[in-house]
Amino acid sequence: PPQPGPPQPGPPSRHLGGHYPSLPLGYQNAAPPPAAILTQTLVPVPLSQPLGGPGPAQLSPSLAAMSLQSSTPEALRVVNLLQERNLLPPIPIPPPTPCLQQDLQKINCNPEVFRSTLTSIPQTQSLLNKAKMPLGLLLHPFKDLSQLPVVTSSTIVRCRSCRTYINPFVSFLDQRRWKCNLCYRVNDVPEEFMYNPVSRSYGEPHKRPEVQNATIEFIAPSEYMLRPPQPAVYLFHSSTWSHNASLLDNIKLPGDSRTKIGFVTFDSTIHFYNLQEGLSQPQMLIVSDIDDIFLPTPDSLLVNLNECKELVQDLLKSLPTLFQKTMETQSALGSALQAAYKLLLPTGGRMSVFQTQLPNLGVGALQSREDPNQRASAKDVQHLSPATDFYKKLALDCSGQQVAVDLFLLSSQYCDLASLGCISRYSAGSVYYYPSYHHQHNPAQVECFQRDLKRYLTRKIGFEAVMRIRCSKGMSIHTFHGNFFVRSTDLLSLPNVNPDAGFAVQMSIEENLDDMQIVSFQAALLYTSSKGERRIRVHTLCLPVVNSLSDIFAGADVQAITGLLACMAVDRSATASLSDARDAMTNAAIDSLASYRQSVLSIQQPGLLAPACLRLFPLFILALLKQKAFRTGTSTRLDDRLFAMCQLKYQPLVYSMLMIHPALYRVDDLSDEGALNINERTVPQPRVLQLSVEKLSREAAFLMDAGTVMYLWVGRSCQPAFLTQVLGVSSYAAVPDNLHLLPELDTAESQRTRAFIGWLRDQRPFFPPLHVIRDESQLKPTFMQNMIEDRTESALSYYEFLLHLQQQISK
Amino acid sequence: MTSLTMIARVTDGLPLAASVQEDEKSGRDLQHYQSQAKQLCRKLDAQSPERCTLEAGDMSFHYLIAQDVCYLFLCEASFAKRSAFAYLEDLRGEFNGRYGRRVAAVTRPYSFIEFDTYIQKTKKSFVDRRAPRNFGSINTELQDVQRIMVANIEEVLQRGESLSALDTKASNLTSLSKKYRSDAKYLNTRSTYAKVAAVSVFLITLIIYVRFWWL
C-alpha cells in the first residue's frame, strides 16, 4: 500500500482538480475525491463515521497542511468547497453555541427563541464591515413553551434609566445593588426582591427566578394597563361560507366567559347578523350603501359567545345554505373591512377575513395586474408592491385600535396578495394562502386548510401587545422584519400576537465596544392573555464581544444569516427590484467569503475556501435564488411568489429554513437503528440527503420535507415491499394519482413511515400536506424544482454557482 | 352613554374588575377619567366616607365602600344620583356574593374581570329608562342617598397637596421672622453707634471751643 507520506504543502488540490470533472453532469456522478479514499484506507477509521459532516480523516491533503493550526476550532476548519462534496450534515444543523463562560451559557436564552446571526459580536462597526456579514437578531418571542417560569410580584425590578428588566446577566455589586447589563447604571435592589419565594429564603437576590432564567414571564401590575383588560373578541368576516362554516363548530376559542363573537359576510352588499340574546333565530341585516358604511345595531352584532351559543350555532348551520345559490361575483372587501373595523373599534380584537376573489367593488377595489405570459420571464418581475395604500392605511387604523386582521385567501385566481397582504402586515396579523382551493376537487388543500384553521382557532393569542427590543449601550437596532407597526424607534405595536409569528431585526454598532466582554439583548413582550391577564414575557440573550475577524467568522450562524438575508432580500425586491435582491444575495456570499480569504486565511491556496461554519452558505444562497420568492425563469404565479415572501419574513427561522432548503430522506429502508423514542412511539431517523437527482434512485422512495408541503417520491422500480406494505398497492402502476394520505396498514414499514411523517408534522404549528409523486404526476416538476444542487434551464447548478463565486472572489 | 365602572380593594387600591363603555358621539377622553379613577381608589382608605359623590366637570364619580371594597361609577353629572347608587348597591350585592371571600387574597389586578359581563347587563337595565325596575326599592334608598356628601374630585385629590403647601408656608414664615429679628438687632446697634458718634462730636467741639475761647 502507498505510504502515508507527509502532507504535501504545495498545491495538491490542483492535481485533484484534474480528477475532478469540470462538467456539472460528471460532478453529480463523481465518487468522493480520490484523496479522501486514499486517506481512509491508510488511517484506521471507525466504521461508523461520526455524525456532523466529514470526519477529520476525510480531509484532503491540502487541508491536512493546515493542521499546523491545530488549535483552530472546528468552526474555523478550512473547507475547500470545490473539493468537498458531502458537506450537508446527516442530521438537521444545530445552532452554534456562543463562546461564553459555561455558567453564562447554561442560562442563556434558547436559540429557538432568540438567535443572532453572529454569535460573537464584533467590537467595532469597521470590523463588522470588514467581515461583510449581516448583524441581526431572529426572534420567536411568543413560541409555545413547555416550561415557562411565571412571576407575580407587585414591583417588577427594572433599571431606572433604560427600563431593562432584571435578568441573569446583570451583576450584583453587593446584596443591595445591581448593575444593569445594558446601560451599566447601578440600581438599588428593592426590599421585596431580597426575599426569594422559590427557596423561601431572605438575602439572596441573585437566586430569584428573574436572575436564574433568561426567559421569564411576569404578571403585570395595573400600571402596565392603559385600560382594563378587554374581552377576547373574534370577528369572522367572509365573502362566502359554503365551505368553512362547519369548521367553526365544536371548537373552543381561547378566552374566558366574556369572549365575544360576531359574523359579517359580504358580496356587493354587506350582511350583518344580529345575535342578540332572546331572539329565536339570528337576524340578517343587509347594508347596501357601501360608500358610507354604518352599523345597523351596534350592540347586538358582537355577542357573548357563552350566552348566545345556540344562536351562533344556528347561524353557522344556516350560513352555508344561505349562499349556496348565489351568483354574485362582486366583492366589496374594502367597505366590509371598514364596517368590521367600526364594529371592533371599542374593544379591539381579531378579525379573520376569508376572501375568495379579487375585491372589485367600492373602496379598495383592485385590478388584475398579472400577465400569465410573463410568469416564466427571466426579466424583472413587476407588481411586487401594493397597487393602493388603502389597505395599509386601514391596517394602521386597526393597529391604533388594537385590531389585528388575519387573511385567508382561498382562490384559484390572482388575488393581488401584494396589496391585500398589507392589511395583515401592518396590523400584525397572519396571511394564509391556499392556491387552487376547491372543496371537492382538491382534497389535499382542503385538509391542509382545515388543519390550519383548527390550529389558528385554538392556538394561544395575546391581545393589545407591544414588543420592545433593547440592546447594550453602543449597539442600535435599525430595521425590523415581520408583521407589525413600528410605533417608536424600538417599540413594535402588535394588536394580536400569536405563537407562530417570527421577527427579525438588523443591528449596527454605533460606539466601539472596547472595554466590554459581553453584550446583551432583551426582548420584552407585553400582552393581555385571552383570560384577561396582563403579562410580560422577557427574553434575554447574552453574547461575547470579540476583536478579531477570525473569531467573528468562527461565531457565524449560517442559518440565521440566511434567514436574515432572505428578509432583507424581500424588502429589497419591493423597494428596488427582484434582480437587485438576487444580486445582493449573491454578493453577500461573495463578499463574506472574499473577506475570509483576504483577512483570515494566513496561507493562500487555490480553490473556494470557507470556514466550516459557513460551508453551507453558498448552498443556502443558491437555494434562496431558486426559492419560489426569488426565482426567475421558472413559471411562478405572482401570488405564489408574494406568499413565499410573506412567509420568509413572518415565519420563525426553523420553518423558513425548510422552505429555503428542504430536507430529503430515503424512506423505503427505514430502520429502528438510531431511532428516537417519543411517547412510546419509535420514530426512525433517516439521514438528510443532498438535494440532487443523483441521490434519487429508481429502486427507492424518498420523502422531501419542504416545510409547508411534503412530497413522497416513488421510484419507477421501487421495491415491491414498500409499495405493498406502506402504500398498500400491488404495483407501481397502481399508485393513485392524487394520493395524499398514507393508508394505515398494520405493518412495521407502514408504522415506521407514518411515525416519521407524523413526527415531522408535529414539530410545526401548520399542517404540511403530503403528495405522493410518480413520474407522471402533475407535481413532479414542483418536486424537481426543489433539487437545488442540480442545473435547470434558467439557473446554475451548485457546482457552477461555486465556480461563479470563486471567479468573482479571485477577481 | 359614556360610563366607567370600577371595583377596587380599598386597602391598597388594587383594581378587581372594571367595565368601560365609550360613546362615539360624545368623543370624550375616557383615558383621563380612568387614571383619575385609579388615583381615587388609591387615595381612599377606611376613614373615607362610605358613600360620596365627586364632581369632575360635567361628569360625576359616585362611589360606595362596603366590606373593604370600593364600587366606583363614573357617569354624566345629569344622571340621577339615586339611580347611580341603586346601581352600585346592586353590584355590591352580586359581587360580594360571588367573590367576597376571595377579595383579600388576590394579588393580580383585575382578577375578577369576568364580572364585567354582569356589570354591563346591570348597567343597561339601570340606564335604560324603559327597563321595568323596582321603584319601591329605589324610594327606600332615596333616604340614604340624601345623606351622601358631595365633594369635588379636585379637592379630594389635592387635599394632601394643600396641607403640604400650608406646611411650607409656615416654615417660610418662621425663617422670615428670624430674619426680621436679626435685621432689627442690627438696626438697633447702628442707631446706638450714631448717637454715640453725635455726642462725641459735640463734646470734642465743646472742648475745642472752651480751650480756644478761654485761652
Interface residues (C-beta under 8 A of the other chain):
Chain A: T152 S154 I219 A220 P221 S222 M225 L226 R227 P228 P229 P231 D256 S257 R258 N304 E307 L345 P346 G532 E533 R534
Chain B: M6 L14 P15 A17 A18 S19 V20 Q21 E22 E24 L30 Q31 Q34 K38 T107 R108 P109 Y110 I113 E114 D116 T117
